Amino acid sequence: MSKQYKAAALISGGLDSLLAAKVMLEQGIHVEGINFFTGFCVEGHTAAIRKKHQDKPKRNNALWSAEQLGIKLHIIDIVEEYKDVLINPKHGYGANMNPCLDCKIFMVKKAKQWIEENDFDFIITGEVMGQRPMSQRKEVMPVVVNESGAGDILLRPLCAKNLPKTRPEIEGWVDRDKLLAFHGRNRKPQMALAKEFGFEDYAAPAGGCCFLTDENYATKLVDLWQARSTRDYEMDDIMLLKIGRHLRPKPYFKLIIGREEGENKFMQGYSKLYSHIKTVSHAGPLCLIDGPADKADLEYAAQIVARYSQGKNQDAVTLSISRVGEEPYEVTVKPLTADEVKQEWHV
């Protein structure tokens, strides 16, 4: 009997990685998926919190892809290791804070370590030449191969015919004639192939779950680093940057104000870690205080929070202020007006 070769597929949850893995399965390759958890791709997280997104599917698309393919998925936590990729990217950032090329190199390098430890033969990705402006241009695709150390065992099934032959092709582990030559940003070929394979309800073809590509999120991350005078972060920071209204009335502290019931409930879980303010006399948001605010700062913050409550047009709103490790106390304040809540505070 001939050997069944084994490939580790980088499964992001997107359509391309789903199709790349399926193309290999069709050739009789044993495929298992790897999904690297950086903390910046928490699919379904926002949808699960906010009521306005209740119609969106609350699922992890990588797990969903593995289920459609009938393969095992290994989810690997790289949160701590990934910090250096984000903070010190050799190849710089994309349009926002996305270190896409460094990220791809890092993940392929980690995948190479994984296949060596688990006796797999090669790596596959869903990359398509010319699709991503930073990490999938023709001239940078060899950079991933070389700097990751993957060499000729990195196979990109969706665009392999546009690239030099890899070891799996040269040695006949896979049939190059059955590989593809997709290129550019047009997703219609992928959608047609998905239909051929019978895949439905997959993630948006041009989508992505990385918050670092989002301009608003990137702005908040940079603001966090500037305020703390250090380019570092923890998982709590990653999560809280995704929700709420972020206002910075003073350079040394920021308000994270819930925008609706779902966010307020989620933020309640952080109420023992952060000083916080909540309305008492009127319905309103929960507000977390990120930074060393003193008593006067907190009472000023209460006026801001009152502005976002149902008492915003009243002369007085009562709020509860809780500082970490201290008993809460109440204050009654006059809400700031819309003009007094300055636009430059918004992060």
Beta strands, then each sheet from edge to edge (+ up, - down):
strand 1: 6-10
strand 2: 30-37
strand 3: 73-77
strand 4: 122-124
strand 5: 154-155
strand 6: 245-250
strand 7: 253-257
strand 8: 275-279
strand 9: 286-290
strand 10: 317-322
strand 11: 329-333
sheet 1: 3+ 2+ 1+ 4+ 5+
sheet 2: 6+ 7- 9+ 8- 10+ 11-
end
